[in-house]
């Protein structure tokens, strides 16, 4: 298990982007609540995945278009949990949205694969601008990440949904023999 502070990773990725991008930079609206804190994740690649996915999304964005990045905790997504086949304690929802976001689906699948997550399934509805992808860690297929891509008329949204399982401390009962 890896202890990961997603808030810190998101802040570092946006700061690195601003330092490295030459020329005009898009304005970024960043919302990361301090109360989320560290999460335990069974796969070490999540840290790299979030950092690079955010960085690539910002890099491909139109420099004149605002980007909104937010991280929030979602208590329950029952239908999604059942569909994906996971039973998380809660979901972490990282949203990247804006008018100038330009990542394309085939790049996303290859990108996730290079970091160690295989695409298990892409799901979409005909004539819909929203599609859903389920990725599983290559070496631990039970570790899953969901990506929802919404290519609206004016704004494009990428929702990265991470099912987090909290480890519960069980009471320890000591038996003593006299």
C-alpha positions in Angstrom: 0.0 0.0 0.0 1.2 3.4 -0.9 0.2 6.5 1.1 -0.6 9.3 -1.4 -1.5 13.0 -0.8 -3.5 13.8 -4.0 -3.9 17.4 -3.0 -0.1 17.9 -2.9 0.4 16.0 -6.2 -2.2 18.2 -7.9 -0.6 21.4 -6.6 2.9 20.3 -7.6 1.7 19.3 -11.1 0.1 22.7 -11.7 3.2 24.5 -10.3 5.5 22.5 -12.5 3.3 23.2 -15.5 3.5 26.9 -14.9 7.2 26.8 -14.6 7.8 24.6 -17.7 5.3 25.9 -20.3 6.8 28.5 -22.6 4.6 31.3 -23.8 1.1 32.1 -22.7 -0.4 29.9 -20.0 -4.1 29.3 -19.4 -5.6 30.6 -16.2 -6.2 27.7 -13.8 -8.9 27.6 -11.2 -7.8 25.0 -8.6 -10.1 23.7 -5.8 -8.4 21.1 -3.5 -9.9 20.8 0.0 -7.3 20.4 2.7 -9.6 17.9 4.5 -9.1 15.1 2.0 -5.6 14.2 3.2 -3.6 11.1 2.4 -5.2 8.0 0.9 -3.9 4.4 0.9 -3.7 3.0 -2.6 -2.5 -0.5 -3.4 -0.7 0.4 -6.6 2.3 2.7 -6.7 1.5 4.0 -10.2 -1.4 6.2 -9.1 0.8 9.1 -8.0 2.5 9.2 -11.4 -0.8 8.7 -13.3 -2.5 11.7 -11.6 0.5 14.0 -11.9 1.2 13.2 -15.6 -2.5 13.1 -16.6 -3.1 16.6 -15.1 0.2 17.9 -16.6 -0.7 16.5 -20.2 -4.2 17.9 -19.9 -2.9 21.4 -19.0 -0.2 21.2 -21.7 -2.7 20.4 -24.5 -5.1 23.1 -23.4 -5.6 26.3 -25.4 -3.5 29.0 -23.6 -6.3 31.4 -23.8 -9.0 29.2 -22.2 -9.5 28.8 -18.5 -9.1 25.3 -17.0 -10.9 24.3 -13.8 -9.3 21.5 -11.7 -11.1 20.2 -8.6 -10.8 17.4 -6.2 -13.6 16.2 -4.0 -14.7 13.3 -2.0 -17.9 11.5 -2.9 -19.6 9.4 -0.3 -21.3 6.9 -2.6 -21.8 6.2 -6.2 -23.9 3.0 -6.0 -24.7 2.5 -9.6 -21.0 3.0 -10.6 -19.8 0.8 -7.8 -22.0 -2.1 -9.0 -21.1 -1.5 -12.6 -17.3 -1.4 -12.0 -17.5 -4.2 -9.5 -15.8 -2.4 -6.6 -16.9 -1.7 -3.0 -15.1 1.5 -1.9 -15.5 3.3 1.3 -15.7 6.5 -0.8 -14.7 7.9 -4.2 -12.2 10.6 -4.9 -13.3 12.7 -7.9 -10.7 14.7 -9.8 -12.3 16.9 -12.5 -10.4 18.7 -15.2 -12.6 20.9 -17.4 -12.4 23.8 -19.8 -13.1 25.1 -23.2 -9.6 24.5 -24.4 -9.0 20.9 -23.1 -8.0 18.8 -26.1 -6.9 15.3 -25.1 -8.4 12.6 -27.3 -9.6 9.1 -26.2 -7.1 7.0 -28.1 -4.2 9.0 -26.5 -5.8 8.5 -23.0 -5.8 4.7 -23.4 -2.2 4.6 -24.5 -1.2 7.0 -21.8 -2.8 4.9 -19.0 -1.2 1.7 -20.5 2.3 3.3 -20.3 1.8 4.0 -16.7 0.6 0.5 -15.8 -3.2 0.6 -16.2 -5.0 -1.5 -18.9 -8.3 -0.4 -20.4 -10.8 -3.0 -19.4 -13.7 -1.4 -21.2 -14.9 1.8 -22.9 -18.7 2.4 -22.6 -20.7 4.9 -24.5 -24.2 5.5 -25.8 -24.8 6.2 -29.5 -25.1 10.0 -30.2 -23.9 10.8 -26.7 -21.0 13.0 -26.0 -20.1 11.2 -22.8 -18.2 7.9 -22.5 -16.8 6.0 -19.6 -13.6 4.0 -19.4 -12.6 1.5 -16.8 -8.9 0.9 -16.2 -7.3 -1.8 -14.1 -3.8 -2.0 -12.7 -1.8 -4.3 -15.0 -0.4 -6.3 -12.1 -3.5 -6.1 -9.8 -6.7 -6.3 -11.9 -8.8 -5.7 -8.8 -7.5 -2.1 -8.5 -9.6 0.0 -10.8 -9.9 3.6 -11.9 -12.9 5.1 -13.8 -12.5 7.9 -16.3 -15.5 9.7 -17.7 -15.0 12.0 -20.7 -17.7 14.5 -21.5 -17.2 16.3 -24.8 -19.9 19.0 -24.4 -20.5 21.6 -27.0 -18.5 24.3 -25.3 -16.7 22.6 -22.4 -14.8 19.3 -22.2 -14.6 17.4 -18.9 -12.4 14.6 -17.7 -13.6 13.0 -14.4 -11.1 10.6 -12.9 -12.9 8.6 -10.2 -10.8 6.7 -7.7 -12.5 4.1 -5.5 -10.8 4.3 -2.1 -11.0 1.6 0.5 -10.2 2.6 4.0 -8.6 0.0 6.2 -10.7 -0.4 9.3 -8.9 -1.0 12.5 -10.4 -4.1 14.1 -10.5 -4.4 17.9 -7.9 -6.8 19.1 -9.1 -9.3 21.7 -6.4 -10.9 23.8 -7.0 -14.2 25.4 -5.1 -15.0 28.5 -4.9 -18.3 30.2 -4.5 -18.4 34.0 
